[in-house]
Amino acid sequence: GDEKFEDILYQVVNQEINKYGQPYQQYFPLGLAAGIFFALKTIGFLFGWLVILLSWLIFKALVSAGAIKIQEQAVLKEVIEV
């Protein structure tokens, strides 16, 4: 007929996926949620290092500009000895 081989193949594969996926359909939202969670976790890990780097650079710039001073202080502390 007028249908292309790709269209027929698409319909057959789609029907097979739907047929075999029906018993597991209740788990699809859980799988999707887990996938999104781990994707965001990966992105968050990368952005976490970027935030640490930018914070360190800003801190060094403020120290260089004299806006922040680092001072040493002697501290008296109690220590338990055995």
Secondary structure, DSSP 8 states (H G I E B T S, - for coil): ----HHHHHHHHHHHHHHHHHGGGGGGHHHHHHHHHHHHHHHHHHHHHHHHHHHHHHHHHHHHHHTSS--------------
